Amino acid sequence: MGAEQADILKNIPDDAIVVYTIKYKSRFEFLFAHTRYRQLRLPTPQLSFDLDIYFWQSLSRIFRICLAYLDTLVRLRRIPSPYRSDYYRRALLESGCAMLFLVEKKEFYRRFVKEKNDPLEYLIDLQKTIARPIYLVPQLMFFSKHPQPAMPSLLDTVFGTAQRPGTLRKLATLVRFPGKFFTELSQPLNLRQWLGQRVNPEKSADYLALQLRRQLLMQHNRHRQSITGPVLKSNEELKESILTSDRIRGFIKKHAESRQEPIYKIRKQADGYIDEIAARYSPPMIRIMAAVVGWIINCMFDGAVIDKAGLSRVKAMSRKGPLILIPCHKSHIDYLILSYVLYNHNMPCPHIAAGKNLSFWPLGPIFRSGGAFFLRRTFRGAVLYSRVFSAYIHKLLEEGFNLELFIEGGRSRSGKLLMPKLGMISMLLEAYRNGACEDMIFVPVYIGYDRIIEEHAYIHEVEGGKKEDENLSQVLRARRFLKKRYGKIYINFHDPISTRELVADGPAALDRMPQKEINALCRNLGWRIINAIDKQTVVTPHGLVAAAILNFPRPRFTQEELIDIAKLYLRWATMQKAKLADTIILNTTGAMENAIEHYLSRKIIEKALGDKDLNEAPSGYRVNSGKRSLLEFYKNNSVSYFVPAAFTALAILKKDAFQFSAVDLHNEYSFFQDFFKYEFAFDLDRPAVHYVRKTIKAFIDDAILMPHPTIPDRYQITSAGYRKLRLFAAFMKPYFESYKVVLHFLRTNRKEKLETKDRLKKIQGIGLQMVKNKEINLIESVSRINYSNGLTYFSASGIKNHADEPRIAHFETLINTYLALINP
């Protein structure tokens, strides 16, 4: 039992009576709780309702029990009952802890037909007569994390299933695989509060006991499913269920008629699409993959820092409905890491939406066995494929499987989050609207690394190189990575987002919504998820030092200067309540020095050479110009925390005045939010006024600004403030330079019909030429990702080509003004 499980019991009031509820009658579970909880100094059950445990008593106690039975039988002509004699009441008030079973053989017949005592009814009556609260705590015991198969095997029939094993299977599991055995406690139920919430308090105790038993059983079942997953049906059964549903059958018929093709051909296509898409979930393969991934992590990384409190919240929410896990996507190993973490924390591995490019042999079949289902990059023109894929998603949710998808659409080559792709979110909302599940829980997840495996491939692609398709040779070449160390992995979980709470009346509300409102809800949810992931981003020493190197105003710098700037950024991140890497918390200066040493060892920064003509000795460091884009990637990992500071600093610098008011900055800040809306995800619930006020307060705390001594809402820049403001504003310099290149392309391009790839390739060439001619300074601004976002922005602003010269000149003047403010 983990610490989070023990905390469930420790949070119960000291004067409460604790009653553990077990689904099936089991002497083993009672003895386990009696022994183990005593060792952990937790509430320990001293008695169990309707359970014979005579043979575990001392001989003297057995003898006294027999005498008491004989005495009652002789005097009262009946067998003694702990209910009638109030023995249970006295024992509960004395010991404060007990156990009861919700289901047992002939138990319903005994209570319903013979009208014997019901322990839950007894507890309800007892709660009404005592002041101490009674807490019912569901306890679940697991001998396997694997889902229950739809068809039990011969072994299951003879020895019991893994979910409810017989005595021999229990003993065999305990002896051979003791690591498989574990217990979990579910959320306690306060019986006093439960009784107070009943709609009709005049209902009889037996009726209330029936309601209570149903609620507890449902809680047991949902908790168990949140760990083992739903019943695992065969692939053939799932396929038949999908393709024979009324919705798909009707669509296939109409599709065949519209295309004037035989219906069997359309059915054959749909059958092939299911084979192309569907996962082949295999518990034995998942167990093997967990061992392999664990070995890879130990070889390549220095461990994982997991947000266990956040994971516990996610685990609790999983009992309300299927989870939709949405991690950021920086590396191919993201989905392996997340499934590995969930599996090792007693949660089922999710079904993962993966690009069809990963379905190559031999990894494709392995990924399918681990829960991956494959989708095409675009559904354009594939009407039948789109409908079959939607039906598959609906079926997974209906069965209760957790899903994992990447809202960015692909891996981020720039280091920061990409703008949300909403196709899968739209499909999920449609499935919820059609009643696939009672609730759907979205879980934003941050997965970050000190250093990623694919860094060189990313830089190659950002700078204009062609992406290499995934294939077997890549897998074979990846063996060399096992000899390297890539630092730590960071995994944080944001508070889950319940669809039922987001849409107040559930699926019925979506049915009443016009399509425009549903689209707006989908967009809002997508931005909300991106913002949530940004808030869970971990600031690492490598990212802070990379930012300090790239934002330094001169070509040369010393270690002390870098650490000073990195600490400036760290103070800002701390004031924003950013998540910090544990190495920073333990030893800030040491972590910065190690990051600098790491960059030196990889020749990302180098010792600066002196000028021989001036008889200068080597001093300080300089950046290896060929590695600046790599530093940009790591700087961008946590750039979202610094965007408000950069925008506000630029707005202050543009005022070009010793004094200013917060109101003077609002319009400028709003302009930046609009100008960079395709680069960064902004919290739609927070206006520019909020960020300006918050940033000014942080700048005052760091002695960058100071309030005017007599005039309210007026601020002055301190003597050291100008330098610090430019250091914050420098975060935006690569984006301004990238957009400047895009404007140059729009002014000079005379070819009207260029494909997107050709346009970006031509802009890339212009950018490289402008760097060579020193029209722009930063090689990292030669970024296809920035160019693509810039094209999107200017196109949305009405700038299509050279004919829009006045607007091009307007934006170019603005960009040059801001660049001059950053590095005057």
N, C-alpha and C positions, 0 to 999 in steps of 0.2 A: 504494500500500500504506500503510495507516494505522499509527499507532504501536502499537496493540494487536497488529497482525499482526507487526510487527518484534519485539515482545517475545516472541512464541512462539519465534523463533530465538535471541534473546538469552538465554533461560532454559535453553538446551541447554548442557551442560558444554563447556568449551573444548577438551577433548581428544577429544571425540566425532567420529565420522565421520558427516556429514550426507548422506543420500541422498534427494533429492526424488523423489516418485512422481507420475507423470502418468498419467491414465487412458488416453488415446489417444496414439499416436505423433505427435509434432509437433516439427519443427525450429524453428518459430517460438517455441514455449514455451521450448525450451532456450536459444535466443539471447536471448530476453527475460530469463530468469533470469540468464544469464551477464553480461548488460550491466547490468540494473537493480540486482541484488543487489550487484554490485561498487560501484555508485555509493552505495548505502546502507550500505556496509561490513558486509554480512551474508555468511554462508557462500555462496560462489559456486561453482556446478558447473563443473568443469574438463573433465569427460568425461561421456559419456552411453552407457549400455549399448546395444549393437546399433544405433547411429545413425551413419549415414555423414555426416560433416561435412567431407569433404575440400576442397570448393570454398571453404570459409571459412578455409582455412589459407593461409599465405604460400607463394609459389612454391617457395622453397627447401625448406620442410617437405614440400610435396607431392612434390617430387623425391626426397627421402630416403625417404618412405613407399613410393614406387614401387620404389626400389632394394631396400628391405627385403623387399617382396613377391617380387620376382624372385629374390632370394637364397634365401629360404625355399623357393620353388617348385623351384628348381634343386637345392638340397642335399637337401631332405627330401621332395620330390615331393608337397607338399600346400600349401594356402593357409594362411598364418599365422592363428592364433586367439589373441585376447587372453586367452581363458580358459585355454588350455593353457600359454601362455607366462607366465602369472601377471602379465601387463601390468596388468590391472585391479587386482590386489592391490597392486602397487607404486605405481600411480597414486593409489589410494585412501589408502594410508598416507602418501603424500607430500602430496597436495593436501587430503585430508580432506573432499572434497565431490564428489558426482556426481548423476546423474539417471537414472531408469529409467522405462520405460513398461509399464503393466500389460496393455494390450490393443492388438493390432495385427493387420493382415491376415495370415492364414496363420501367425500366431504359435503358436496352439494345435497346428496340424498339425506345425509344426516341432519343438515340444517333445514332443508326445505320440506322434506316429507316427515321426518321424525321430530322436527322442531327442537333439536338439541341446541345447546349454546353456541353462539357465534362470537369468536374473540373480538372481532371488530365492533360488533354491537355492544359487547361488554365494555370496550374501551370508550365508546361514545357515551354510554350511561355513566361510566366512571368520570369522564371529563366534565360532565354536567354537575358533578357533585363535589369536585375538588378544585382548589385554587391553583395548584401547580399545572403548568401546560404539559400536554403530551405531544411529543414529536415522533412521527412515523418516518423512519429512515429506510428507504429501499436499499437492500444489499444484493449485489449480483456477483456470482462467482463464474469465472470463465476458465475452461480447460483448452480453449483454442480461440484464435482471433478470426478464423476462417468463416465465411458465410455458410449458412446452411444450404445444402444442395436441394434442388426441387425433388429429386428422386433419391431416397436413402439407399445406400449400398447394403450388401449382405452383412458387412461388419457392423453398420449402424443398426440394422434390424436385430442382431444378436446381442450386441454389447452396448447399445444405446448410442445416440448421436453425440458429436463433439459438444453440442449445446446443452444436452441433457444426458450425460454418460451414465451407464450403469456402474455398479460397484467395481467390477473387474477393470473396466476402462478407466475409471478414476484412479485406481491403484497403479495401473500400468503407466498412465500419464505422469503421476506424481513421482514414480520411480525413474522412468526413462527420460522424461522431459519436464523437470520441475520448473524450468523457466517459462513454460507455456501457461502455468497456473497463476492466476491473479484475481483479485477482487476489486470491485468498484462500488462506491456509494453514490446514490442519486440524491437530488435535492430534497432535503427534509420537508415534511408536510406538518405544519402546526395545526393540530386537531382543533384547538380552541378557535383559531381564526377561520378554519374551514367550516366549522359549524356556524360561525357568525355570518358567513357569506352565502349560506343556503337561501334560495329564493323563498321557500316556504318553511319557516322554522317549526311549524306544527306537524311536519311529517314524522312518522313513527321511526323509532330507532332502527328497526330492521330494514326499512326503506333507505335510510341514510347509510346503513352499513353496506347495502347493495351498491349504492352510488360510490361510496368510498372505495370498495373493493375494485370496481371497474376503473376508477381513476388511477389507483395504485398499479393495477395490472397494465394499464396503458403506459404508465410511466416506466414500468419495468421493461416492457416490450420496446418502447422507443429508445430507452437507454441502451439496451442490448443491440438494437439495430445500428445505433450510432457508433458502435465499436466493431461489430462483425459485418455490417452492411446488410442489405436485404437478401432474401432467398435468391440463390444463384440458379437461374434457369438456363437451360441449354440454348445454344445459339440458334438451333432450328426452331425452338419454341418461341424465342423472341422475334425471329424473322417472320414466322407465321402470324404472330400476333400483330405485327406492324402492317404487313401487306394485306391482311384480311380485315383490317379495321374498316368501318363504314366510310370514314373520311378518305382513305387512300383508294378504296375500291371505287368510290364514286368519281374521284379525280381521274383514275386510270381510264375509266369508261369514257369520260368526257374528252380526255386527252387523245384517246385512240380515235374517237369520232372526228375531232377537229383536225387531226393529221391524216385521216382517212387511211389508217393502218389497222391490221388485225390486232385484236386486243391481246392475243397471246404474245405478240412481239413487245408490246408496251410492258406487259407483266414480266417478260424475260429481262427487259432493261432495268425495271425496278428491282428485280431480284439481284441482278448484277451490281446495282448501286449499293444495296445493303452489304453485299460481300466486300465492296470497295471501301465502305465507310466503317463498318462495325468492328468493335473491339472483340477480343476473345479472352475475356477475363479468366485468369487461371491462378488460383491461390498457391499451388506448388511453385509456379514460375515466379510469383511475387515474392515468395520466401527466398528463392534463389537470388533474385534481383536485389533484394534487401541486403543480402550478404555481400554481393559484388559491389553495390554502391557504397556500402560501409567501408569496404576495403579501399576503394578508389578515393573516398574522402580522406581516409587516414593517410594515404600515400601522398595526396596532392595538397591538402590543406592542414592548417594548424587547429582544426576544430570548428565547431559551429556554435554561435551564440544565439540561443532560441528564446523568444519571448514566451515563457511558459505561462505567465498570467494571461496573456492574450489568447494563447492556445486553449487554456481552460475555459475561457468565455466562449470561444468558437465551439468547443466540444459540448458545452451546455446548450448552445443554440441549435446544434445539430439534431437535438431531440424534437425540435419543432417542425423540421422539414429538411429536404435535401440541401446541402451546402453548394453554393456556386463559388468556388475558390478562384480568385482573380489576382495572380501575382504579377509583378512587373517582369519584364522579360529581357535579361541581359546576356544570358548564356544558354547553351543547349542543355546544360545540366540542371537548369531551374526545376524542370518537372520531375527529374530524378530525385533531387534534393527534397522537394516538398513531399512527394509520396513517401520517401524514406523517413522523414520526420513524423508524418502522420502514422505510419505503420509502427514505428517505435514508441509512439505515445498512445497506442491502443485505439486507433481510428482506422477505418477502412481506406484503402487507397482509392483515390477518385478516378473516374473516367476522364481522360485528358483529351481535349481538342488539339490535334496536332496537324501540321501542314502535310499535304500529300507527298511533299518532297522527302519526308522522313520514312516513307513506307518501303524503301528499298531493302533488298535482301542483303544480309540476314537480319538486320536490326528491325525491319518492319514487323515480321511475325513476333519477335521478342517484345517490342513495344505494345503490340496488340494484346499479348498475354498479360502485360502489366496494366492494361486498362486504356491504352491509347485508341482513339478512333480518329480517322483521317478525313480531312475536308479539303476541297479544292480552294485555291487562292481566290477564285472568283466564281460566282454562280451565274454570271451573265449568259443568257441564252439557254441555260440548262433548267428549264421549268420543271421537268419531272424529277431531276436530281435534287433540286431545291426542296420540292415537296416531300420526297422520301427522307432527305436529311432532317427536315423539320419533324417528321413523324418519328424518326429515331430518337431525337432529343426529347420529344414528348414522352416516349416510352421509357426512357431512362429515368426521367423525373417521376413518372407514374410508379415505377418499380421502387423508387426511393434511393437511387444511386446518387452519390455526390459527384459533381462535375468540376473540372478545372479548365479554364480557358484564359487566353492572353488577350486582353482588351486592346493592346497596342497593335495587334495583328502580326507582329514579327519581333525579332530581337532588335533592341535599340543599339544602333551603331554610334550614336552620339554621346551616350552616357546618361542623358536625361530621359524622362518619360516621353513617349510619343503621344500624339493626340489620339483619343479613343476611337476605335473602329466599332460601330454599333450594330453590325449585322447579327452577331450571336446574341447580344443583349435583347434585340428585337425579337428573335426567335424564342428566347426564354420567356419573355413577357407574354408572347402569344400562347405559348404552352400553358403558362399559369392562367391566362385568360380562359383557355379551353378546359380548365379543371384538372390539369395534370397532377397537381399537388395542393395541399392545404396552405402551405407557405413555402417560400423559396428564400434562402438566406444567402445574401451576397457577402463574401468575405474578402476585402482588399488585403493583399499580402505583399510585404516588401521582402525581396531576396537580394542581398548585396554581397559584394566580395571586395577584399582588399585589392585583389588583382584577378582579372578574368582570363580564361584560357584563350579565348578567340581574339585577343586585343589586336594582334598584328593583322589578322584578316579584316577586322572592322576598319582599321585605319586605311588599309588598302582600298576598301569599298567606298569609304567617305571621301577619299581623295580622287575617286573616279575609276578605280579598278573594277573589274568584273567579278561578281560573286561566283564562287565555285560551287557547283551543285554537290549536294551531299551524296556520298558513295562509299563503297567498301574501302577504297584506298585511303580515304580520310580516317576511317576507323583504325586501319593498320598504322598509319603515321601517328595517330594520337598516343601510341604507346610511350613516346618520348616524354609526354607531359607527366607521366607517372613518376618521373625522376625529379620533378621540380616541386617547389613549395609556393603556394599561391596565397598565403596568409589565412585569414579567417573568413567564414561565411556568416552573414547576419540575416536572421529571419524574424520579422516582426509581423504581428497580426493586428489589424485595425478592428475596432468594434464592429461586429456583424450588422448588416443592414437587412431588416426583415421586409420582404415585399408586402406582406399583409399590413404592417404598420405604415409603410410608405403609401400604399393604396388603401385608404381607410376601410372601405367596404369589401375588400378582396376582389375576386374575379368579377363579381357583379358590377363593381364600379368601372372596371375596364370595359365591360360590355356596353355601358352607357356612354363612355367617352367617344367623342369623334376622333377620327384618325389623326388629326393635327395635334390634339392633346396627348394622344398616346406617343406620337413621335417626340413631342416636347418632353414627356416623362422619360422616354428612352435617352434622349440627349442629356437631360438633367442627371439621370442616374449614372451615365457614362462619365460625365465631368466630376460627379461626386466621388466616384470610385477612384479616378485618377488623383484627385485632391487628397483622398484618404491614404493612398499609397505614398504620396509625397510627404505626408505628415509622419509616416513611419520610417522615412529614410534615415539611415545611420550616417552620421558625419564621421569620417575616418581621418586619421593623420595623413594618409596618402592623398586624400582629396584636398585637405586644407593646405598642405605643402605645395601641391600642384597648382592650386589657385594663387598662392603667394608667388610662385615662380613666374606664372604667366602674366599676372597683373602687376609685376614689379615694373616701375617706370623706366628703368635703365637696363642696358644689356648685361651689366655685371652686378653681382650681389654677393654678400657674405652670408655665412650660415646664421649669424646673429640677426641680420636684417630679415632673412626669410622667416625665422622663428618669431620675430616680433610681429610681422604681418599675419602669420598663421594664427598667432594668439589673438590678434585683433579680430579676425574672422571667427575664432572660437568663442570669444566673448559675445559676439553678436548671436551666434548659433545658440549659446547657452541662454541668452535672454529671450530667444524665440522658443525655448523649451524643446530644442531639437534633441533627437536621440543621438547619443554619443557612443563611440566605440569604447569598450572597456579599457583599452590601452591608453586612451586619452585621460580617462578618469583616474587611472592608477598612477600614471607618471606622464604629465603633459609634455614637459620639455624632452624627456627621454623618447616619447613616442614620435615627436617631431624630428628629433635627431636621427632616429632609426629610419624614418621615411626618407630623409635627405640622403642617408647612407645607402638606402635601397636604390634610389634614383642614380646615385653616383656609380654604384656597382653595375648597373645596367647601362651606363653611359648615356642616360637621358639628360643629365647635367654633367658638365665637365669642368675641370680646373681651368680658370681663365688664364690666357697667356699675356704677358706684358708686351708693351710696344717697344721694340728694339730701338727705334729712332729716338724715342724719348727716354731711353734707359730705364723703362719701367720693369719692375720685377713682377712675376706672376702673383696675382692676388685674387681671392674670391672665386666665384664660379660663373659660368654662363650656360645657357640652354643649348643643347644639341638641336640645331634648327630642324633636322630631319625627324625629331621625336616630339615636337611641340603638339602635334595632333593627338599623340598618345596621352600627354599631360592634360589636354583639353577634355578627353574622355573622362578621366578621373576627377577633374574639376567639376564636370557637369553632373557627376553622380549625386551631388548634394546642392546643385545650383539653385534649386527651388527655394531653399531657405534664404538665399541672398538676393532674390529678385526684388522684394519690397525695398531693401536697403539701396540697391542699385538705382531703382526708379526714383526714389526720394532724393538720393544724392545728386542725380542728374538734374532733377527739378530745382534743387537748391543752387547748384552751380550755374544753371542757366539764368537764374534771377540776377546773378552778377551784382549782388548787393550785400553789404555787411549785415543788414538786418532784413528780416522777412517775417511774414505770418504764415501759419499753416494753410490758411485759405488760398494764399497765392500759389500753392503747389498742387491743388486738387485737379485743375484742368490738365496740367502737364502729366500728372500721374495717370489720369484717365486716358490720355493720348497714348502713353506707353502700353497700357493694358490692351488697347485696341491694336496698336502697331505690332505687338508681339503675341497676338492671340493664337497664332498657329505654332508658337514656340513653347509657350508655358500654359499650364492649366491654372486658371484663377478661380478662387472660391466665389461662386456666384452670389452667395449670401453675404459677402463682405464688400461694401463699396469702397471707393478710393479713399474716402474720408477716414475710414477705419484704419487703413494701412498707413496713411500719412501720419495720423496721430500716434499710432503705436510705434512707428519708426522714429519719429521725433523724440519720443520719450526714451527710447533705447539710445539714441545719439546723445541725449543729455546725460544719461547714466554713464556713457563712455567718454564724456568730456569732449565730444565733437562739437556740440552746440551748448549754449547756455541761455536760459530765459532772460529776457530783458528785465532789468531791475524794477522798472516802474510801469511799463506798458504791457497789459495782458495780451496773451497770444502773439507775442513778438519774440523772435529768437535771434541770437547772434552766433556767428561762427567763431570758434576759439582759434588761437594761433596755430595749434596742431591740427585743427579740424579740416582745413583745405586738403591737406595731404591724405587724410583718412577718407574724405568724401570721394576723392579721385580713385582711391584703391577700391572702394565699393562700386563706383560707377564703371570701373574697368571690366566688370563681369559682362557688360553689354557690348564691349568693343568688337568682338568677333562677329556678332550678329549685325551690327551696323555696317561693318565692312562687307559682309556677305550680301546684304541688301543693296549696298552701293554697287557691287558687281552686277547684280540683277538689273538695276536701273540702267547701267551702262549697256547691257545686252538689249534691253527693251528700246533704248535710243538708237542703237546701231543696227539692229536686226531688220532686214528687209524681206526675209522669207516668211510668208504668212503661215504656211502649213508645215510646221516642223513637229515631229512626234516628241512626246515628253522626254524620252531618253536622249534624243538628238539635241533638244533644247538644253538639257542639263549638261550634256557633253560639251556643247559650245560655250556655255557659261563657265564651265570648268576651265576651259582653255583661256577665256578672257581673264578669269581670276588669277591664273598662274602668270599671265603676262603683266597684269596690274601689280602683282607682288614684285615681279622682276623690275618693273619700271618705278617701283616705290610709290605707286599711287595708293596702295594700301600696304600695311605693315605686317600683318599676321598671316602666316601660312595656314594656321588652323581655321582661318575664315574661308579658305578654299574648301568648302564643304557642300557636297551634293544635297545633304539633308537641309541645310540652311537655305540653299538656293531654291529647293522645291517649296519650302514654306514661304520664302519671299515671293516667288512667282504666284503662289496661291493668294497671298495678301494683296499684291498689286492688281491681280486680275479681279479680285472681289472689290477693289477700290476703283475699278473702271479703267485701269491702265492695261491696254492690250498690246500696244506696239509703239513704234516711233511717232505715230500720229498724235499721241497724247503728250507731246513735248512739254507744255506748260505744267502739267501735273508731275511729270518726271523731274523737271527742274525744281519744283517746289519740294518734293521729297528729298532730292539730292542736296539741296541747301540745308534742310533740317539735319540730315545725317552728318554732313560736314561740320555743322555747328556742334553737334553732340560729340563727335570725334575730337574736335579741338578742345572741348571742355575736359575730356578724359586725359589727354596728353597734350597740354598746351605747348 
